[in-house]
Amino acid sequence: MKILKTISNIPGWRTSRKIVVIESDDWGSIRMSSQSSYNALVKAGLNLSKGAGGRYNMYDTLASKEDLSMLFEVLTSVKDKNNASAKITAVSLVANPDFEKIKTSGYNEYFYEPFTKTLEKYNRIDAFELWKEGKNSNIFVPEFHGREHLNISAWIRALKKGDKDALLAFENGIWGYTRKQGEIEFQSAFNLEFSTDVDLQKEVIKDGLNLFKELHGYKARFFVPPNGPINNSLEPIAAENGIEYMSSPKIQTEVLGEGKIKKHFRYIGKKNKYGQTYITRNSFFEPSGTSKDEVDSCLAEIEMAFKWKKPAIISSHRINYIGGLSSSKRDKSLEELKELLQKIVKKWPDVEFMTSSELGDVITKRD
């Protein structure tokens, strides 16, 4: 494993600067609607605890004002060499399904609502003021994860044909359970069950980026496709609508529909033909989900990145910092985040905290 991580850090853009970026996915999406919904679905036999999505179903939900206040307190407690606070790129969704309207249509039409409307429904609209404060302070900067964290075409098809699990989850305001083997995961927004689904996805990208600007007051510049799979014909649509930087695995799986895929090799700083620059993650900090020492593990990955003159780009999902379904999990994760940040600045006093787009500007010499 160490050899693979070493090799994966070799290609691409290099710098002597000690840059740390924390990319945190899933902000804005419902995921698990409530503890009562979780209990009801488990009792009904829906697969919520198994598979990669298990911990997300157990602990991930909308962020509250308290969640964000506590996170911001940790971030502002640690400063880099420029006296700037630690910061998070909040890779976020701008909408969720409008379950009531979809049901009224007999599952024949899809409707969505801005995530701010979802916050109102779940009595968390006061949290949006913290989103704005975080952006203004440059410590919590929203970027684009898609319109919804949902594969609309696959989901609506399942609902229309009367899929019992999909309908049961729907009645409880969720879609992110683990499906049967061979079935496309609803969380994977830009996966392709059929090649013709890509036409709707192009509209989703365009519409989602317009809604992002409407809600946040600026254009998103960085895009992280949910769960990874995407058809690359969506890249020019994103580019036309303001996306300059694309997150990508180092070995990207392009989905073509009907079960076909194509592999692409990517590295940090690589450009595509639409002028977008790829940014690849090389470190992980997910304290809510493992028994290993996440602080020491992440520090080792950061050290490896710096050894090969790469920025440390850390993946750390929203689930770690949410207390709506488990305040103890959130509190423990925040303690570990603070420990990680303190150890980073102690070990590398010349460290610089950046957002993903700020890093992109350094790579492309726009800073």
C-alpha positions in Angstrom: 0.0 0.0 0.0 2.8 2.4 0.9 4.5 1.7 -2.5 1.3 2.4 -4.3 0.8 5.7 -2.5 4.4 6.7 -3.2 4.0 5.9 -6.9 0.7 7.8 -7.1 2.3 10.9 -5.8 5.1 11.1 -8.4 3.3 12.4 -11.6 2.0 15.9 -12.1 2.5 19.4 -10.8 5.1 20.0 -8.1 5.8 22.7 -5.6 8.1 23.4 -2.7 5.3 25.1 -0.8 3.6 23.2 2.0 0.0 23.5 0.9 -2.9 21.8 2.7 -6.4 21.6 1.2 -9.4 20.0 3.0 -12.1 18.9 0.6 -15.4 17.9 2.4 -18.2 16.4 0.3 -22.0 16.2 0.7 -23.0 19.5 2.3 -26.6 20.4 1.5 -27.9 16.9 0.8 -30.5 15.3 3.1 -29.0 11.8 3.3 -30.8 10.4 6.4 -33.9 12.5 7.1 -34.2 11.6 10.8 -33.5 9.0 13.5 -37.1 7.9 13.4 -36.9 7.3 9.7 -33.7 5.3 10.2 -35.3 3.1 12.9 -38.4 2.5 10.8 -36.5 1.5 7.7 -34.2 -0.8 9.6 -37.3 -2.4 11.2 -38.8 -2.9 7.7 -35.6 -4.7 6.6 -34.1 -2.1 4.3 -30.3 -2.4 3.9 -28.9 0.7 5.7 -26.0 -0.5 7.8 -24.1 -2.7 5.3 -21.8 -1.7 2.5 -19.8 1.5 2.0 -22.8 3.7 2.7 -23.7 2.2 6.0 -22.1 4.8 8.3 -23.5 7.6 6.2 -27.0 6.3 6.7 -26.4 6.0 10.4 -24.8 9.4 11.0 -25.0 11.8 8.0 -27.8 14.4 7.8 -28.3 18.1 7.2 -25.9 20.5 9.1 -27.3 22.6 11.9 -26.2 26.0 13.1 -24.6 24.3 16.1 -22.7 21.9 13.8 -21.2 24.8 11.7 -20.5 27.0 14.8 -18.5 24.2 16.4 -16.6 23.4 13.1 -15.8 27.1 12.6 -14.4 27.3 16.1 -12.0 24.5 15.4 -10.9 26.0 12.0 -10.3 29.5 13.4 -8.3 28.1 16.3 -5.4 27.1 14.1 -3.4 29.5 11.9 -0.9 28.9 9.1 2.3 30.8 8.3 0.3 33.7 6.8 -1.9 33.9 9.9 -4.8 32.5 7.9 -7.2 30.1 9.6 -7.6 26.5 8.5 -10.3 26.2 5.9 -12.7 23.7 4.3 -13.8 23.5 0.7 -17.4 22.6 1.3 -18.2 20.4 -1.8 -22.0 20.9 -1.8 -25.3 20.1 -3.4 -27.7 22.8 -4.2 -31.0 20.8 -4.3 -32.9 17.8 -3.0 -35.9 16.0 -4.4 -39.3 17.5 -3.7 -40.9 14.3 -2.5 -44.4 15.6 -2.2 -44.6 16.9 -5.8 -43.0 13.7 -7.2 -45.6 11.5 -5.3 -48.4 13.7 -6.5 -47.3 13.2 -10.1 -47.6 9.4 -9.6 -43.8 9.2 -9.8 -44.0 10.2 -13.5 -42.2 13.5 -13.1 -39.2 14.7 -11.2 -39.2 17.9 -9.1 -36.6 19.4 -6.9 -36.3 22.1 -4.3 -33.3 24.3 -3.5 -31.4 23.0 -0.4 -32.3 26.2 1.4 -36.0 25.1 1.1 -35.0 21.7 2.5 -33.3 23.5 5.5 -36.6 25.3 6.1 -38.5 22.0 6.1 -36.2 20.5 8.6 -36.0 23.6 10.8 -32.4 24.3 10.0 -32.7 27.5 7.9 -30.7 29.4 10.5 -27.7 27.3 9.4 -27.6 29.1 6.1 -26.4 32.3 7.8 -23.4 30.3 8.9 -22.8 29.1 5.4 -22.6 32.8 4.3 -20.4 33.7 7.3 -18.1 30.8 6.6 -17.7 32.0 3.0 -17.1 35.6 3.9 -14.4 34.5 6.4 -12.9 32.2 3.8 -13.0 29.2 6.2 -16.0 27.3 4.7 -16.1 27.9 1.0 -18.9 26.1 -1.0 -18.0 24.5 -4.3 -20.0 22.2 -6.6 -20.9 18.5 -6.0 -23.8 18.5 -8.4 -27.4 19.6 -8.2 -28.6 16.6 -6.1 -26.6 13.7 -4.7 -29.0 11.5 -6.7 -29.2 9.6 -9.9 -32.5 11.0 -11.1 -33.1 8.7 -14.1 -32.4 5.4 -12.2 -34.4 6.5 -9.2 -37.5 7.6 -11.1 -37.4 4.4 -13.1 -37.3 2.3 -9.9 -40.2 4.3 -8.4 -42.3 4.0 -11.5 -42.0 0.2 -11.7 -43.0 -0.1 -8.0 -39.6 -1.1 -6.6 -40.6 -1.8 -2.9 -37.3 -0.7 -1.4 -37.2 2.5 -3.3 -40.8 3.3 -2.4 -40.2 2.5 1.3 -37.2 4.7 1.4 -39.1 7.4 -0.5 -41.9 7.5 2.1 -39.2 8.3 4.7 -37.6 11.0 2.7 -34.4 9.2 1.6 -32.9 7.4 -1.3 -29.3 6.5 -0.2 -29.8 2.9 0.9 -27.6 0.1 -0.4 -29.3 -1.6 -3.4 -29.0 -5.1 -4.5 -25.9 -6.3 -6.3 -25.8 -5.2 -9.9 -28.2 -2.3 -9.4 -27.0 1.2 -9.9 -26.6 3.1 -6.7 -29.0 6.1 -6.4 -26.3 8.2 -4.6 -24.1 8.0 -7.7 -25.6 11.1 -9.4 -23.7 10.9 -12.8 -23.4 7.1 -13.2 -25.0 5.9 -16.4 -27.5 3.1 -16.3 -28.3 3.8 -20.0 -26.2 6.0 -22.4 -29.3 8.1 -23.1 -29.4 9.3 -19.4 -26.5 11.6 -20.2 -28.8 14.1 -21.8 -30.7 14.7 -18.6 -27.4 14.9 -16.7 -26.2 17.7 -19.0 -29.2 19.7 -18.0 -28.7 18.9 -14.3 -25.1 20.2 -14.5 -26.1 23.4 -16.2 -29.2 24.0 -14.0 -27.3 23.1 -10.9 -24.5 25.6 -11.6 -27.0 28.3 -12.2 -28.8 27.5 -8.9 -25.4 27.5 -7.2 -24.8 31.1 -8.3 -28.3 32.1 -7.4 -28.0 30.7 -3.8 -24.4 31.6 -3.0 -23.9 34.8 -5.0 -20.9 33.6 -7.1 -20.0 31.0 -9.7 -18.6 27.7 -8.6 -15.2 27.0 -10.1 -14.5 23.5 -8.7 -16.5 20.3 -9.3 -16.4 17.0 -7.5 -18.8 14.4 -9.2 -20.6 12.5 -6.4 -19.3 8.9 -5.9 -16.9 9.3 -8.8 -18.4 7.8 -11.9 -19.1 10.3 -14.7 -19.3 10.4 -18.5 -16.7 12.9 -19.7 -19.1 14.6 -22.1 -20.3 16.4 -19.0 -16.9 18.2 -18.7 -17.5 20.7 -21.5 -21.0 21.5 -20.1 -19.3 22.2 -16.7 -16.6 24.3 -18.4 -19.1 26.4 -20.3 -20.8 27.2 -17.0 -17.8 28.3 -15.0 -16.0 25.1 -13.8 -12.2 25.6 -14.1 -11.1 22.8 -11.8 -12.2 19.1 -11.8 -11.7 16.6 -9.0 -10.8 13.2 -10.4 -9.4 9.9 -9.1 -6.0 9.2 -10.5 -7.5 6.3 -12.4 -10.8 7.7 -13.6 -13.6 5.3 -14.6 -15.7 6.9 -17.3 -19.1 5.4 -17.5 -20.6 4.9 -21.0 -23.9 3.3 -20.2 -25.2 -0.3 -20.5 -22.4 -1.5 -18.2 -19.6 -0.2 -20.4 -16.6 1.8 -19.0 -13.4 3.4 -20.1 -10.3 4.1 -17.9 -8.3 7.4 -18.0 -5.0 8.2 -16.2 -5.0 11.6 -14.5 -2.7 13.5 -12.2 -2.7 16.9 -10.4 -2.2 19.7 -12.8 -3.2 17.8 -15.9 -5.4 19.7 -18.3 -8.3 18.4 -20.4 -9.2 19.8 -23.9 -11.7 22.2 -22.4 -9.1 24.0 -20.4 -10.0 22.5 -17.0 -7.3 21.4 -14.6 -7.6 18.2 -12.6 -7.0 18.1 -8.9 -6.5 14.7 -7.3 -6.8 13.8 -3.6 -3.9 12.1 -1.9 -4.9 12.1 1.8 -7.8 11.0 3.9 -9.3 12.0 7.2 -12.5 10.3 8.1 -12.6 10.0 11.9 -16.3 9.0 12.1 -15.9 5.7 10.3 -12.8 3.8 11.3 -11.0 2.3 14.3 -7.5 3.3 13.1 -5.7 6.4 14.2 -6.9 8.8 11.6 -4.7 11.7 12.8 -1.5 9.7 12.5 -2.6 8.1 9.3 -3.4 11.4 7.7 -0.2 13.0 8.9 1.7 10.2 7.2 -0.1 10.8 3.9 0.6 14.5 4.2 4.3 13.8 4.8 4.3 11.6 1.7 2.8 14.3 -0.4 5.3 16.9 0.8 8.1 14.5 0.2 7.2 14.4 -3.5 6.6 18.1 -3.6 2.8 17.8 -3.9 0.1 19.7 -2.0 -1.7 17.6 0.5 -5.3 17.3 -0.6 -7.4 15.7 2.1 -10.8 14.0 1.7 -13.0 14.5 4.8 -16.7 14.1 4.3 -19.5 16.1 6.0 -20.5 13.1 8.1 -17.6 13.7 10.4 -18.9 17.1 11.5 -22.6 16.5 11.9 -24.4 15.9 15.2 -28.0 15.6 14.3 -27.9 11.8 14.5 -24.9 11.4 16.9 -23.5 14.4 18.8 -20.9 12.2 20.4 -19.5 11.2 17.0 -19.4 14.8 15.9 -17.6 15.9 19.1 -15.0 13.2 18.8 -14.3 14.0 15.1 -13.9 17.7 15.9 -11.5 16.9 18.7 -9.4 14.8 16.2 -9.6 17.5 13.5 -8.2 20.1 16.0 -5.5 17.7 16.9 -4.7 17.1 13.2 -4.5 20.8 12.4 -2.4 21.5 15.5 0.1 18.8 14.6 0.3 20.0 11.0 1.3 23.5 11.9 3.7 22.2 14.5 5.4 19.8 12.2 5.4 22.1 9.2 5.4 25.7 10.5 5.6 27.0 6.9 2.3 25.3 5.9 -0.4 27.2 3.9 -4.1 26.4 4.2 -6.0 26.8 0.9 -9.3 26.0 -0.7 -9.4 23.9 -3.9 -9.9 26.8 -6.2 -7.1 28.8 -4.5 -4.8 25.8 -5.1 -6.1 25.6 -8.7 -5.1 29.2 -9.1 -1.6 28.5 -7.8 -1.2 25.6 -10.2 -2.4 27.6 -13.2 -0.4 30.7 -12.0 -3.6 32.8 -11.6 -2.9 33.7 -7.9 
